[in-house]
Amino acid sequence: MRRGCVLLGLSIAVGLTFAAMARQGHPPPGFPCKAFAKSEQGDWIPVRDVRLRGPGGSVEIKAGAAMLDELQEHLDLRCH
């Protein structure tokens, strides 16, 4: 249960980071698209642990973690 809360918190932080960056017009440099794969349902899923940097610091997303819609939308725009 605690691990799920931590993953949810990290996903929220990453989503907020990307939302803030999008408003500022600064996409994250060198975004690791290969760390994510699109599922049959159309959702992006991390296929390996990945650390993402943003204006508020860095966040680690664990492989298989669920992600917020904001990050899903960012991946749709950046990774094809």
PyMOL commands that set and color helices and strands:
alter all, ss='L'
color gray80, all
select helices_A, chain A and resi 2-24+33-35+69-78
alter helices_A, ss='H'
color red, helices_A
select strands_A, chain A and resi 36-38+44-46+50-54+57-61
alter strands_A, ss='S'
color yellow, strands_A
deselect
rebuild
show_as cartoon
